[in-house]
Amino acid sequence: MTTTIEKIIYAIYPEYRAVAMLCAEDIEGIGRLIEKRVSGSGDAVIVYGFDKKERLINGQIGTILNTPGIFYLKLPAVLADIEQILFQAAFCNLPKHIVLDAQTIAIHIIPRIREVKHRCDNVWITMNANAEIAKRALAEGQDERYRAALLKFKIAKIEKLNNDYNVIESMVRYLGITGAENIPSLMTETISAISQIENESVSVHEAAKMAAKCAANIQSVAEILSQAKELTSGN
């Protein structure tokens, strides 16, 4: 969404309309910017705000402002300064691989990976509990209890988890997390298994085994992502 400030600047300098601008207060926008950087894409960006650059660096944005291709425009500013920074951004040659420093990784990347890791923990722990209930109910001949437990295995939950992972996948790859290459197949296998459980296309005994395997798959994803806690630099 283009802000009023951006509209005014583009109106004055229409020739620089292709230059991306981002408000320093748009934390989600900063997050998307980092996603592009770690995936090896993205053009130069002007981040603008009313605080001094040093204050932002020491605050919630951090040293991402010092990354090549990111220019900071402190407002208010005279037109000559605005035009100069627009020119610099428009003709900036970004390196193919941008190295993010430890602070940027610690502030913007590690927390997002850990957030998805915690979601995985919540999902697999719940799935494992329901798989155990289904297993015991089946052994005791409690069909109603067995079905109630398996009814809690929902494709939508795993698809949501998979979408969450897809958002941070470039960050995970950037950190070089061991085993991350297995996450897509673990998610796909789990979604396929839950689909069979929901459709009752396998025997009750097989469904109980598959439920336990689904929980184990998501636990594996969580364990892979847990490595992010110890990592501070990209490869």
C-alpha positions in Angstrom: 0.0 0.0 0.0 1.4 3.4 -1.1 1.5 5.9 1.8 0.7 9.6 1.5 4.5 10.4 1.8 5.3 8.0 -1.1 2.5 9.5 -3.2 3.9 13.0 -2.7 7.5 12.0 -3.5 6.4 10.0 -6.6 4.3 13.0 -7.7 7.3 15.3 -7.5 9.7 12.8 -9.1 7.6 10.5 -11.4 10.7 9.3 -13.1 11.6 7.4 -9.9 8.3 5.8 -9.5 9.9 2.4 -10.0 12.1 2.9 -6.9 10.6 0.9 -3.9 9.9 2.8 -0.7 9.1 1.5 2.7 8.1 3.2 5.9 10.4 2.4 8.8 7.3 1.8 11.0 6.1 -1.0 8.7 7.7 -3.9 10.5 5.8 -6.5 8.3 7.2 -4.7 5.3 10.7 -5.0 6.7 10.1 -8.7 7.2 9.1 -9.1 3.6 12.2 -7.1 2.5 14.4 -9.6 4.4 12.5 -12.5 2.8 13.5 -11.1 -0.6 17.1 -10.5 0.4 17.7 -14.1 1.7 16.0 -15.6 -1.4 18.5 -13.7 -3.6 15.9 -11.3 -5.1 14.7 -7.8 -4.5 15.8 -4.4 -5.8 17.1 -1.4 -3.9 14.7 0.0 -1.3 14.5 3.4 0.4 13.4 3.1 4.0 12.1 6.4 5.3 11.2 7.7 8.7 11.4 10.6 11.2 13.9 9.0 13.6 17.6 9.1 13.2 19.1 6.1 11.5 21.2 5.3 14.5 18.1 5.0 16.7 16.4 2.7 14.3 19.5 0.5 14.1 19.6 0.3 17.9 15.9 -0.5 18.0 13.6 -3.0 16.4 14.8 -2.6 12.8 18.5 -3.1 13.5 21.5 -3.2 11.2 19.4 -4.3 8.2 19.6 -0.6 7.4 23.3 -1.0 6.7 22.7 -3.7 4.1 23.7 -3.0 0.5 20.8 -1.7 -1.5 18.9 -0.2 1.4 19.0 3.5 1.7 17.6 5.5 4.6 15.8 8.8 4.1 15.3 10.8 7.3 12.3 13.1 7.1 11.8 16.0 6.9 14.3 16.5 4.1 15.0 19.1 1.4 14.1 18.1 -2.1 17.7 18.0 -3.2 18.5 15.3 -0.6 15.4 13.3 -1.6 16.3 13.4 -5.3 19.9 12.4 -4.5 18.8 9.3 -2.6 16.2 8.4 -5.2 19.0 8.6 -7.8 21.3 6.4 -5.7 18.6 3.7 -5.2 17.6 3.8 -8.9 21.1 3.1 -10.1 22.3 0.8 -7.3 23.9 -2.5 -8.4 23.1 -5.1 -5.8 25.5 -8.0 -5.3 24.1 -11.5 -6.2 24.6 -12.7 -2.7 23.9 -10.4 0.2 25.3 -11.4 3.6 23.2 -10.4 6.6 25.0 -9.7 9.8 24.4 -11.5 13.1 22.1 -8.8 14.5 19.8 -8.8 11.5 19.6 -12.6 11.7 19.0 -12.5 15.4 16.3 -9.8 15.2 14.4 -10.7 12.0 15.1 -14.3 11.1 15.6 -16.5 14.1 12.4 -15.4 15.9 10.3 -16.1 12.8 11.7 -19.6 12.4 11.3 -20.2 16.1 7.7 -19.1 15.9 6.9 -21.7 13.2 8.9 -24.3 15.3 6.6 -23.6 18.3 3.5 -24.0 16.1 4.8 -27.3 15.0 5.4 -28.3 18.6 1.8 -27.5 19.5 0.5 -29.4 16.5 2.5 -32.6 17.0 2.0 -32.8 20.7 -1.8 -32.6 20.2 -1.6 -35.1 17.3 0.5 -37.5 19.3 -2.0 -37.4 22.3 -4.9 -38.1 19.9 -3.0 -40.9 18.2 -2.4 -42.5 21.6 -6.1 -42.2 22.5 -7.1 -43.7 19.2 -4.6 -46.6 19.7 -5.9 -47.4 23.2 -9.6 -47.0 22.2 -9.0 -49.4 19.2 -7.4 -52.0 21.5 -10.3 -51.7 24.0 -13.0 -51.8 21.3 -14.2 -48.3 22.0 -15.2 -47.4 18.4 -16.8 -44.0 19.3 -13.8 -42.9 21.2 -11.4 -44.1 18.5 -13.3 -42.1 15.8 -13.5 -39.0 18.0 -9.8 -39.0 18.4 -9.1 -39.4 14.7 -11.6 -36.7 13.8 -9.2 -34.2 15.3 -6.7 -34.9 12.5 -7.5 -32.1 10.1 -5.8 -31.5 6.7 -6.4 -27.7 7.1 -4.2 -27.5 10.2 -1.2 -29.1 8.4 -1.8 -27.1 5.2 -1.8 -23.9 7.4 1.4 -25.1 9.0 2.9 -25.9 5.6 2.0 -22.4 4.4 3.7 -20.9 7.4 6.8 -22.8 6.6 6.8 -21.8 3.0 7.0 -18.2 4.1 10.2 -18.8 6.1 11.7 -21.4 3.8 14.1 -19.0 2.1 15.3 -18.0 5.6 15.8 -21.6 6.6 17.8 -22.3 3.5 19.9 -19.1 4.0 20.9 -20.4 7.5 21.8 -23.8 6.0 19.8 -25.7 8.6 20.6 -29.4 8.5 17.7 -31.6 7.4 15.6 -28.7 6.1 15.5 -30.3 2.6 13.3 -33.0 4.2 10.6 -30.6 5.5 8.5 -30.4 2.2 8.3 -34.2 1.9 7.4 -34.5 5.6 4.6 -32.0 5.2 3.4 -33.6 2.0 3.4 -37.1 3.5 1.5 -35.9 6.5 -1.2 -34.2 4.4 -1.6 -37.3 2.3 -1.9 -39.5 5.3 -4.5 -37.3 7.0 -6.5 -37.2 3.8 -6.7 -41.0 3.9 -7.6 -41.0 7.6 -10.4 -38.4 6.9 -11.7 -40.3 3.9 -11.5 -43.6 5.9 -9.8 -45.2 2.9 -7.5 -47.4 5.1 -8.3 -49.9 7.8 -8.8 -48.8 11.4 -5.5 -50.3 12.4 -3.6 -48.7 9.6 -5.3 -45.3 10.3 -4.1 -45.5 13.9 -0.5 -46.2 12.7 -0.7 -43.4 10.2 -1.9 -41.0 12.9 1.1 -41.7 15.0 3.4 -41.3 12.0 1.8 -37.9 11.2 2.7 -36.7 14.7 6.2 -38.0 14.3 6.6 -36.2 11.0 5.6 -32.8 12.5 7.8 -33.5 15.5 10.7 -34.0 13.0 10.0 -30.7 11.4 10.0 -29.0 14.8 13.3 -30.6 15.7 14.9 -29.5 12.4 13.7 -25.9 12.9 14.9 -25.9 16.5 18.5 -25.6 15.2 17.8 -22.0 14.4 18.2 -21.1 18.1 22.0 -21.8 17.8 22.6 -20.2 14.3 23.6 -16.6 13.8 24.9 -16.4 10.2 24.1 -17.5 6.7 26.2 -19.8 4.6 
